[in-house]
């Protein structure tokens, strides 16, 4: 692993810890229940995608949470800056992680194929 890759992984790990802490500090108690699954930073660490666990929410709730997270993004980024003493924080974008759902669908298809 190169130094740049190590720094990228370290930043992702730090953000994965800090974002739930920042969410717990917000006034909106509904955002406290969100679980961060993973954080993926861009190569230059200018942007970061934050993946949220979708398992407990329907589509209407998901769209509500995405809107609230977009509004809270500057506060969360500021929390990360102050906590780590960084010069700048990656611009955060929030998404619900649907990869598990896709993996389950694929497994079901393989099971159907195996039965046939």
C-alpha positions as CSV (number, residue, x, y, z in Angstrom):
1,X,0.0,0.0,0.0
2,X,1.3,3.4,-0.8
3,X,1.3,6.4,1.6
4,X,-1.6,8.0,-0.3
5,X,-3.7,4.9,0.1
6,X,-2.9,4.7,3.8
7,X,-3.9,8.3,4.3
8,X,-7.1,7.7,2.4
9,X,-8.0,4.6,4.5
10,X,-7.2,6.5,7.7
11,X,-9.4,9.4,6.7
12,X,-12.2,7.0,5.9
13,X,-11.9,5.3,9.3
14,X,-11.8,8.6,11.1
15,X,-14.9,9.9,9.3
16,X,-16.7,6.6,10.0
17,X,-16.2,7.2,13.7
18,X,-16.8,11.0,13.7
19,X,-20.0,11.1,11.6
20,X,-22.1,9.0,14.1
21,X,-20.8,11.2,16.9
22,X,-21.8,14.3,15.0
23,X,-25.2,12.9,14.3
24,X,-25.7,12.2,18.0
25,X,-24.9,15.9,18.7
26,X,-27.7,17.2,16.4
27,X,-31.0,18.5,17.8
28,X,-33.0,16.2,15.5
29,X,-33.4,13.0,17.5
30,X,-34.5,11.1,14.4
31,X,-31.0,11.4,12.9
32,X,-29.5,9.8,16.0
33,X,-30.9,6.4,14.9
34,X,-29.0,6.3,11.6
35,X,-26.2,3.7,11.3
36,X,-23.2,4.6,9.2
37,X,-22.0,1.4,7.4
38,X,-19.1,2.8,5.4
39,X,-17.4,5.9,4.3
40,X,-15.6,6.1,0.9
41,X,-13.4,9.1,0.1
42,X,-12.4,10.2,-3.4
43,X,-8.8,9.9,-4.4
44,X,-7.9,13.4,-3.4
45,X,-10.0,13.2,-0.2
46,X,-12.1,16.2,-1.4
47,X,-15.4,14.3,-1.4
48,X,-16.7,11.4,0.7
49,X,-19.8,9.2,0.3
50,X,-21.4,8.1,3.5
51,X,-23.4,4.9,3.3
52,X,-26.3,4.5,5.7
53,X,-28.0,1.3,6.7
54,X,-31.4,1.2,5.0
55,X,-32.8,-1.9,6.7
56,X,-35.4,-0.2,9.0
57,X,-36.8,2.5,6.7
58,X,-39.2,2.7,3.8
59,X,-38.7,4.8,0.7
60,X,-40.5,7.9,2.2
61,X,-38.4,7.8,5.3
62,X,-35.3,7.4,3.3
63,X,-36.0,10.5,1.2
64,X,-36.8,12.4,4.4
65,X,-33.5,11.4,6.0
66,X,-31.5,12.3,2.9
67,X,-33.0,15.8,2.9
68,X,-32.3,16.2,6.6
69,X,-28.7,15.0,6.2
70,X,-28.2,17.5,3.3
71,X,-29.3,20.3,5.6
72,X,-27.0,19.0,8.4
73,X,-24.0,18.4,6.2
74,X,-22.2,21.7,7.1
75,X,-22.7,21.1,10.8
76,X,-21.3,17.5,10.5
77,X,-18.3,18.7,8.4
78,X,-17.6,21.5,10.9
79,X,-17.7,18.9,13.8
80,X,-15.1,16.8,11.9
81,X,-12.9,19.8,11.3
82,X,-12.9,20.9,14.9
83,X,-12.4,17.4,16.3
84,X,-9.5,16.5,14.1
85,X,-8.0,20.0,13.6
86,X,-8.0,19.5,9.8
87,X,-7.5,22.4,7.4
88,X,-10.5,21.1,5.3
89,X,-13.0,18.3,5.5
90,X,-14.2,16.2,2.6
91,X,-17.5,17.3,1.2
92,X,-19.9,14.7,2.5
93,X,-22.7,13.1,0.5
94,X,-25.2,10.7,2.0
95,X,-26.7,7.6,0.5
96,X,-28.5,4.5,1.7
97,X,-26.5,1.4,1.0
98,X,-28.5,-0.9,-1.2
99,X,-25.7,-3.4,-1.9
100,X,-26.9,-5.9,0.7
101,X,-30.3,-5.9,-0.9
102,X,-28.8,-6.6,-4.3
103,X,-26.6,-9.4,-2.9
104,X,-29.7,-11.1,-1.3
105,X,-31.6,-10.9,-4.6
106,X,-28.6,-12.5,-6.4
107,X,-28.4,-15.3,-3.8
108,X,-32.2,-16.0,-4.2
109,X,-31.7,-16.3,-8.0
110,X,-28.8,-18.7,-7.5
111,X,-31.0,-20.8,-5.2
112,X,-33.8,-20.9,-7.8
113,X,-31.3,-21.9,-10.4
114,X,-29.9,-24.7,-8.2
115,X,-33.5,-26.1,-7.6
116,X,-34.1,-26.2,-11.3
